[in-house]
Amino acid sequence: MSAKNSAFKQTYERLIGNGKAPKQALGAIMRKMIVIMRSMLKSGEPYRFEGQTLPQTRGAT
């Protein structure tokens, strides 16, 4: 699987390691992406990789 996001790749590899079929693992990744996109739309926040912080804006306290 070619993946740009290591969090999704790690999850995929973990699922495959736990005995899931590749299509089953891919379906789980797609669902995870949909959940993340829905929360982004609901909150108005951009996506952040695990451990990534947003830059501070000027004047923010």
Protein Blocks (a to p, Z undefined) as FASTA:
>chain_A
ZZfblklmmmmmmmmmnopafklmmmmmmmmmmmmmmmmmmnopacddehiacdddehiZ
Z
